[in-house]
Amino acid sequence: MIKTIELSTASQPLADYTKDFSEKTVILTLNRRVVAAVVSVQDIDLESFSLSENSEFIEIIERAREEFKTGKRVSLAEMKGEFLG
């Protein structure tokens, strides 16, 4: 569920909305323009969330998926040979 809070007319401090933050996505607007989204991380570990926001990591994953689609794969034996020498 998504809730929108217009910051210019909010009747209480953002801290008072924390109950909403844990239950749904909250869109923050200023003068009816979206400025931020607050998404609950209640059921997500911090490391996974951090990686999902890391553009360098996302680029690595996308590149690996493309390589996999084109048939570029490495066997377990090849990988062990590469990393274990």
C-alpha positions as CSV (number, residue, x, y, z in Angstrom):
1,M,0.0,0.0,0.0
2,I,1.3,3.5,-0.8
3,K,0.6,6.6,1.3
4,T,1.5,10.1,0.3
5,I,2.5,12.9,2.7
6,E,2.6,16.5,1.4
7,L,5.4,18.0,3.4
8,S,4.2,21.6,3.0
9,T,1.0,20.8,4.7
10,A,2.0,18.0,7.0
11,S,0.3,18.4,10.4
12,Q,3.0,16.5,12.4
13,P,6.7,15.9,12.3
14,L,7.9,13.0,10.1
15,A,8.9,11.0,13.2
16,D,5.2,10.8,14.0
17,Y,4.6,8.9,10.8
18,T,7.0,6.1,11.6
19,K,4.2,3.6,12.1
20,D,3.2,4.1,8.5
21,F,6.8,3.7,7.3
22,S,7.0,0.2,8.7
23,E,3.7,-0.9,7.0
24,K,3.8,0.6,3.5
25,T,5.6,2.7,1.1
26,V,5.3,6.4,1.9
27,I,5.8,9.0,-0.8
28,L,7.0,12.4,0.3
29,T,6.0,15.4,-1.8
30,L,6.8,19.0,-1.6
31,N,4.4,21.3,-3.5
32,R,2.9,18.2,-5.1
33,R,6.3,17.1,-6.6
34,V,7.7,13.8,-5.4
35,V,10.9,14.4,-3.5
36,A,11.5,11.0,-1.7
37,A,10.0,7.6,-1.0
38,V,10.3,5.8,2.3
39,V,10.3,2.1,2.0
40,S,10.1,-0.4,4.9
41,V,13.2,-2.5,5.4
42,Q,11.5,-4.4,8.2
43,D,11.9,-7.8,6.4
44,I,15.1,-7.0,4.5
45,D,18.6,-7.4,5.8
46,L,20.7,-4.2,5.6
47,E,23.4,-5.8,3.5
48,S,20.9,-6.8,0.8
49,F,19.3,-3.4,0.8
50,S,22.7,-1.7,0.5
51,L,23.7,-3.8,-2.4
52,S,20.4,-3.2,-4.2
53,E,21.1,0.5,-4.1
54,N,24.7,0.2,-5.2
55,S,25.0,1.1,-9.0
56,E,28.3,-0.6,-9.4
57,F,27.0,-3.9,-8.0
58,I,23.8,-3.6,-10.1
59,E,26.0,-3.1,-13.2
60,I,28.1,-6.2,-12.3
61,I,24.9,-8.3,-12.0
62,E,23.4,-7.0,-15.3
63,R,26.7,-7.8,-17.1
64,A,26.8,-11.3,-15.6
65,R,23.2,-11.9,-16.7
66,E,23.9,-10.8,-20.2
67,E,27.0,-13.1,-20.3
68,F,24.9,-16.0,-19.1
69,K,22.2,-15.4,-21.7
70,T,24.9,-15.5,-24.5
71,G,26.2,-18.8,-23.1
72,K,29.3,-17.6,-21.4
73,R,29.6,-19.8,-18.4
74,V,32.4,-21.1,-16.2
75,S,32.3,-24.6,-14.7
76,L,32.9,-25.2,-11.0
77,A,36.2,-26.9,-11.8
78,E,37.4,-23.9,-13.8
79,M,36.4,-21.5,-11.1
80,K,38.2,-23.5,-8.4
81,G,41.3,-23.6,-10.7
82,E,41.1,-19.8,-11.2
83,F,40.7,-18.9,-7.5
84,L,42.6,-21.8,-5.7
85,G,45.4,-21.8,-8.2
